[in-house]
């Protein structure tokens, strides 16, 4: 019979052939790396037998779906190992995640960290047996009978929600409720490591029982696991939470509240540098900067729809003058009220209004993570209000501006995701959606970039693009978003006066370039491992007198550098020169200017560069010229 491969080429195969047989026909290498198949868009086991005319794609660990299936299969191996060692344990769910997998368990006694080694050893035994993952479709009553016999209360709860016939996967005599697919057998899980134990409420609800979650990672080869372990060690050294403490940038104190950031002087200086650059570039790009309150009356959030759709992320109201007020989770309604403060003409458009607006959103304590996930943060927010005709050009300008900003901070690798109109309920005419989506795609193409289309992944109120950056460890970070909104202009009855005095509904575009300032600073610190480029460094030059005798000359150098616009400090501690140099290196300060008798006599400084060491003796004007060149050009060493 005929089937079609991923490149649409026809292939003749024998009836009854499996997807793994097809992989062997294509190449032995593909067959040895194959994990799962996609048939007519649906993921299936390699044992699946395609039908006449099916389109087949064989997937390996190199694909997103291949990794997901591999990691989900690994979670089944782990769960089987856990129940072999601890027979009274009940199993809950075990999905793949972005980097690995986890499984939630209900143990009858607390699990200890040392138990992870026992579980790993049992997993190795299961892997060595190369037990097939066998898929079975059952009648619901059969599945209920089995899981009742095992007292698997969590599986029974999940089973109760399945409308059609459930499927289970079994390895040897161990069974799990699962849609699949899975790799062919446990022997594929050649290299793995259990990483950590955490608590997790069943189904994420604090009303339910706290379960034990075990996280793990796995790979088809030991070399890949070794590389991953190196990556993890490097990531630990770059962790912004550690570096934030080491470099004295910020802290989070329980006395103030989880997820609420206290910026220390050096962190405040770094934030000011970023924000000043942001403001300057926004003015250059035709934006006006506005300021709005931190709280607003409840009727504002009712009109915007936040109280209907977003209330669980908002903090409880406060009563003022017998009216309810909410701290703002977003800036948009305030910007709209500025727009509506008077009648607008088509001659005023486009309006580009930006705000570094601090917002507050409730996040569960379990997901808070340093600067990357907080409860109070500052969005580099902007709204573009324009006519339909102006919209395509405005999108092109936003993408250019976005890429310029990200590149200025040293990011060069981007991935773009376009989310289109959802199939379920959405607002706005089809023509508006299509025009917006076309404008986004055209702008991306003009910049020579590619995008991954998420069909139907847009919000109900408009399509969007997300621009993700890749850092020095090749990790993706979500920063920039360009989001159309056909909903708020309707809800707030936004209009402008056209050439014939007709009332026209404007287009509204939400836009963030850096995302949240807090999160962006966390990403920056990890990208540079704390060794920020000169133009961003809170302290650019540490002046180090070799003894108290040369402090006065050091002060003279300090004033010259400060007058030239550089951020400098003197280390006048009663320490040896070597200790002072080590301190400056630990603080990752870009330059050291050492002063002694020779430097004082010749009006020079002895210059050292972070990680590079001694540069030599320079007169102060040459030193300033070198600093200026590096700072202006945003050079990163």
SVG drawing of the C-alpha trace seen along z (x, -y; Angstrom):
<svg xmlns="http://www.w3.org/2000/svg" viewBox="-20 -67 78 76">
<polyline fill="none" stroke="black" stroke-width="0.4" points="0.0,0.0 1.0,-3.6 1.9,-6.0 3.4,-9.5 6.6,-10.6 7.1,-14.0 8.4,-15.5 5.2,-14.3 7.1,-11.6 5.1,-8.4 6.4,-5.2 5.2,-1.6 5.1,0.6 3.6,4.0 0.3,3.9 0.7,4.6 4.1,2.8 4.7,0.8 6.1,-2.7 9.4,-1.2 9.4,0.9 9.0,-2.3 11.9,-3.9 14.1,-0.9 13.1,-1.4 14.1,-5.0 17.5,-4.4 19.1,-2.2 20.3,-5.3 16.8,-6.7 15.5,-3.4 18.1,-3.2 17.3,-6.7 13.5,-6.6 11.3,-7.0 7.8,-7.8 5.9,-8.6 3.5,-11.2 0.7,-9.8 -1.6,-12.4 -0.6,-14.9 -1.2,-12.5 1.6,-11.0 1.6,-7.2 3.8,-4.4 6.3,-3.0 4.4,0.3 1.4,-1.4 0.4,-0.1 -0.4,-2.9 -3.2,-2.6 -3.4,-3.4 -2.7,-7.0 -1.4,-7.9 1.2,-10.6 4.1,-9.4 6.9,-11.3 9.4,-9.4 10.6,-11.5 13.8,-11.2 15.2,-12.8 16.2,-15.8 12.5,-16.8 10.4,-18.5 7.9,-15.7 10.5,-13.0 12.0,-14.5 8.6,-14.8 7.7,-11.1 11.1,-9.9 10.8,-11.8 7.2,-10.7 8.4,-7.1 11.1,-7.7 8.6,-8.9 6.8,-5.5 10.1,-3.7 10.6,-5.8 7.0,-5.1 7.5,-1.4 10.7,-1.5 9.1,-3.5 6.3,-1.0 8.7,1.9 10.6,0.5 7.7,-1.1 4.6,1.1 2.1,-0.9 2.8,-4.1 0.0,-5.5 0.8,-7.0 -0.8,-10.3 0.6,-11.9 3.9,-11.8 4.2,-14.2 7.2,-15.3 8.2,-19.0 10.5,-21.4 13.6,-19.8 12.9,-16.3 10.0,-14.7 8.4,-14.3 6.0,-11.9 3.8,-12.7 3.5,-10.1 1.5,-9.5 4.0,-7.7 2.9,-6.2 6.0,-7.6 8.3,-10.5 10.8,-9.9 14.4,-10.8 17.0,-12.2 19.1,-9.1 16.1,-7.1 16.7,-8.6 19.8,-6.4 17.8,-3.3 15.2,-4.3 17.8,-5.0 19.3,-1.6 15.9,0.1 15.4,-1.9 18.6,-0.6 17.3,3.0 14.1,2.1 16.0,0.6 18.3,3.6 15.3,5.9 14.2,3.9 10.5,4.4 8.2,3.4 5.7,0.5 2.4,2.3 -0.6,0.2 -4.0,1.7 -7.5,0.2 -9.9,1.2 -13.5,0.8 -14.0,-1.7 -15.4,0.9 -12.2,3.1 -9.9,0.1 -12.0,-0.8 -11.8,2.8 -8.0,2.9 -7.3,-0.4 -9.8,0.3 -7.9,3.5 -4.7,1.5 -6.4,-1.2 -5.1,-3.8 -7.4,-6.6 -5.8,-9.3 -6.0,-7.1 -9.7,-6.4 -10.3,-10.2 -8.7,-10.7 -10.5,-7.7 -13.8,-9.2 -13.3,-12.2 -12.5,-10.1 -15.5,-10.0 -14.4,-7.4 -12.5,-4.1 -9.4,-4.5 -6.0,-3.2 -3.3,-1.8 0.4,-1.1 2.1,1.8 5.7,2.8 5.8,6.4 3.0,6.6 3.0,2.9 0.2,0.8 -0.5,-2.9 -3.5,-4.9 -2.0,-6.8 -2.9,-8.0 0.7,-7.5 2.5,-7.2 5.8,-5.7 9.1,-4.5 9.2,-0.8 10.8,0.5 12.5,-0.5 15.9,0.2 15.7,-3.1 16.1,-5.0 19.9,-4.5 21.0,-7.4 19.1,-9.2 19.4,-11.0 16.9,-11.8 17.4,-15.5 15.3,-16.5 12.3,-16.0 9.6,-18.6 6.1,-18.9 3.1,-19.4 -0.6,-19.6 -2.7,-17.1 -4.0,-18.9 -2.3,-22.1 -4.9,-22.9 -4.0,-23.8 -7.3,-22.2 -5.9,-18.8 -3.3,-16.5 0.3,-17.4 2.1,-14.7 5.8,-14.0 7.1,-15.0 10.3,-13.5 12.1,-15.3 14.4,-13.5 16.2,-13.9 17.1,-11.3 18.8,-10.9 19.4,-8.2 23.2,-8.2 25.5,-8.7 27.4,-11.4 24.3,-13.5 23.7,-13.1 27.3,-14.1 26.9,-17.2 23.7,-18.0 25.4,-17.7 28.1,-20.2 25.3,-22.5 23.6,-22.3 26.8,-23.1 27.4,-26.1 23.8,-27.2 24.3,-26.9 27.3,-29.2 25.2,-31.7 22.1,-31.5 21.0,-35.1 19.8,-34.4 23.3,-33.5 25.0,-36.2 22.3,-38.7 23.6,-38.1 27.3,-37.9 27.1,-41.2 24.8,-42.8 22.1,-43.7 18.9,-42.8 17.2,-40.8 13.7,-39.3 12.7,-39.4 9.9,-37.4 9.2,-40.4 8.3,-42.4 6.7,-39.5 7.6,-36.7 8.0,-37.8 8.5,-41.5 12.0,-42.7 14.2,-45.1 16.7,-46.7 20.1,-47.5 22.2,-50.4 24.1,-48.5 20.9,-46.8 19.3,-50.2 22.1,-51.6 21.9,-48.8 18.1,-49.3 18.5,-53.0 21.0,-52.5 18.6,-50.1 15.6,-52.4 17.5,-55.6 18.6,-53.8 15.0,-52.6 13.5,-56.1 16.1,-57.7 15.4,-55.2 11.7,-55.4 11.8,-59.2 14.0,-58.6 11.5,-56.2 8.5,-58.5 7.0,-57.4 5.7,-59.6 6.2,-58.4 3.2,-58.5 2.6,-57.7 -0.4,-56.1 -1.6,-55.2 -1.0,-52.0 -4.7,-51.5 -8.0,-52.0 -11.7,-51.7 -13.4,-48.4 -15.6,-49.7 -12.5,-50.2 -11.6,-46.5 -15.2,-45.5 -15.2,-47.4 -11.8,-45.9 -13.0,-42.4 -10.3,-41.7 -12.7,-41.0 -14.4,-38.4 -11.4,-36.7 -8.4,-37.6 -9.6,-38.0 -7.7,-35.0 -4.5,-36.8 -5.5,-40.1 -5.1,-41.0 -8.1,-41.6 -9.8,-45.0 -9.3,-47.8 -12.2,-50.1 -11.7,-53.8 -14.6,-56.3 -17.0,-53.3 -15.8,-52.2 -13.6,-49.2 -10.2,-49.8 -7.7,-47.2 -4.0,-47.4 -3.4,-47.2 -2.4,-43.9 -1.9,-45.7 -1.5,-49.2 -3.8,-49.0 -7.1,-50.5 -5.2,-53.5 -3.7,-54.2 -7.2,-53.9 -8.6,-56.4 -5.9,-58.9 -7.0,-58.3 -10.6,-58.9 -9.8,-62.1 -10.9,-64.0 -12.1,-63.4 -9.3,-62.2 -8.7,-63.0 -7.2,-60.8 -4.6,-63.5 -3.2,-62.6 -2.7,-59.0 -0.6,-56.9 -0.3,-57.4 2.6,-55.6 2.5,-55.7 5.0,-53.9 5.2,-53.4 7.5,-51.7 4.5,-50.7 4.7,-48.6 2.0,-46.0 1.0,-43.4 -0.2,-39.9 -0.8,-37.0 1.5,-34.1 1.4,-30.9 4.4,-30.7 5.6,-27.5 6.3,-29.1 8.1,-32.3 11.7,-32.2 14.1,-35.1 13.6,-37.9 12.2,-35.6 8.8,-35.0 7.7,-37.7 4.5,-39.3 5.3,-42.9 7.2,-43.9 7.7,-46.7 6.6,-46.2 8.2,-48.0 4.8,-48.5 3.5,-50.5 0.3,-50.8 0.1,-51.8 -3.3,-53.2 -3.5,-53.6 -5.9,-53.5 -6.3,-50.2 -4.3,-51.7 -1.3,-52.6 -1.2,-49.2 1.2,-47.3 3.8,-50.1 3.6,-50.3 4.2,-46.6 7.3,-46.8 8.6,-49.7 7.9,-47.7 9.8,-44.6 12.8,-46.7 12.8,-48.6 12.4,-45.4 15.4,-43.7 17.5,-46.9 16.8,-46.9 17.6,-43.2 20.8,-43.4 21.9,-46.5 22.0,-44.3 24.1,-41.6 21.5,-39.2 21.8,-38.0 19.9,-34.8 16.1,-35.0 13.1,-32.7 9.8,-34.1 6.4,-32.5 3.2,-33.7 -0.1,-32.7 -3.2,-33.0 -6.9,-33.1 -8.3,-30.4 -10.9,-28.1 -13.2,-28.7 -14.9,-32.0 -12.9,-35.1 -13.8,-38.8 -13.2,-40.9 -14.0,-40.5 -12.3,-37.9 -10.9,-40.6 -9.3,-42.3 -7.7,-39.1 -6.4,-38.3 -4.9,-41.8 -3.2,-41.7 -1.8,-38.2 -0.5,-39.2 1.1,-42.3 2.9,-40.3 4.1,-37.7 5.2,-40.4 7.2,-42.3 9.0,-39.2 9.9,-38.2 11.2,-41.7 13.6,-41.4 14.9,-38.2 13.6,-36.1 11.6,-32.9 8.7,-32.2 7.0,-29.2 3.2,-29.4 1.0,-28.3 -2.3,-27.8 -5.2,-28.8 -2.8,-29.7 -3.8,-33.4 -5.8,-35.0 -9.5,-35.5 -8.9,-39.2 -6.2,-39.1 -3.1,-37.4 0.4,-38.0 4.0,-37.3 6.4,-36.4 10.1,-37.0 12.4,-34.7 16.1,-35.3 18.8,-32.7 21.4,-33.3 25.0,-32.2 23.9,-28.7 21.5,-28.5 18.4,-28.7 15.3,-30.4 13.8,-33.3 10.5,-35.0 10.9,-38.8 9.2,-40.6 5.5,-40.4 3.5,-42.2 -0.2,-41.6 -3.2,-42.9 -6.4,-43.7 -9.8,-43.8 -11.5,-43.5 -10.6,-46.6 -11.4,-49.2 -14.9,-47.7 -15.3,-47.4 -14.2,-51.0 -15.9,-52.3 -12.6,-53.8 -13.1,-55.9 -11.4,-58.6 -12.8,-61.2 -12.2,-60.4 -11.7,-62.9 -15.5,-63.2 -16.1,-63.4 -17.2,-59.7 -16.5,-57.8 -13.9,-55.0 -12.7,-52.3 -8.8,-52.3 -6.5,-49.3 -4.8,-48.8 -1.5,-47.0 0.0,-46.0 3.8,-45.8 6.6,-44.9 10.2,-44.9 12.1,-43.7 9.1,-42.2 9.4,-42.8 12.4,-44.8 12.9,-42.4 12.9,-39.3 15.1,-40.9 17.7,-41.8 17.7,-38.2 18.2,-37.0 21.0,-39.6 22.9,-38.6 22.7,-34.9 23.6,-35.6 26.8,-37.4 27.4,-35.3 27.4,-38.6 30.3,-40.0 28.2,-42.8 29.6,-44.8 31.2,-48.2 28.2,-50.3 25.9,-48.3 28.2,-47.6 27.0,-49.4 30.7,-50.1 32.9,-50.5 36.2,-51.2 37.6,-50.3 40.5,-52.6 43.0,-50.7 45.7,-52.7 48.6,-50.3 48.8,-52.0 47.2,-54.9 50.0,-57.1 48.3,-57.2 44.7,-57.7 44.8,-61.4 46.0,-60.6 43.3,-58.0 40.7,-60.6 42.0,-62.9 41.6,-60.1 38.1,-59.4 36.9,-62.9 38.3,-62.9 36.4,-59.7 33.2,-60.9 33.4,-64.2 33.9,-62.2 30.6,-60.4 32.0,-57.0 30.9,-55.1 34.0,-54.6 34.8,-53.8 38.0,-53.7 39.0,-50.7 40.6,-52.3 40.4,-49.2 43.5,-48.4 44.2,-45.2 47.0,-44.0 47.0,-44.8 46.4,-41.2 43.4,-41.0 41.9,-44.2 42.5,-42.8 40.8,-39.5 37.8,-41.4 37.4,-43.5 37.6,-40.3 35.0,-38.6 32.7,-41.7 33.2,-41.3 34.1,-45.0 35.3,-45.6 38.4,-47.7 40.9,-48.3 43.0,-51.5 45.9,-50.9 47.7,-53.9 51.2,-54.0 54.3,-56.2 55.1,-55.7 51.5,-56.5 51.4,-59.5 54.7,-60.9 53.6,-60.4 49.9,-61.2 49.0,-57.7 47.1,-54.6 48.1,-51.0 45.1,-49.3 43.8,-45.8 40.8,-44.3 38.5,-41.7 39.6,-38.2 42.3,-39.5 44.7,-40.9 47.3,-43.7 46.8,-46.0 49.7,-48.3 50.2,-51.9 48.0,-54.6 47.7,-58.3 44.3,-59.3 43.2,-60.8 44.1,-57.6 42.3,-55.6 39.1,-57.7 39.3,-57.5 39.5,-53.7 36.6,-53.5 34.5,-55.8 35.1,-53.7 34.1,-50.5 31.0,-52.0 29.7,-53.9 30.0,-50.8 28.6,-48.5 31.5,-46.2 31.4,-42.9 34.6,-41.2"/>
</svg>
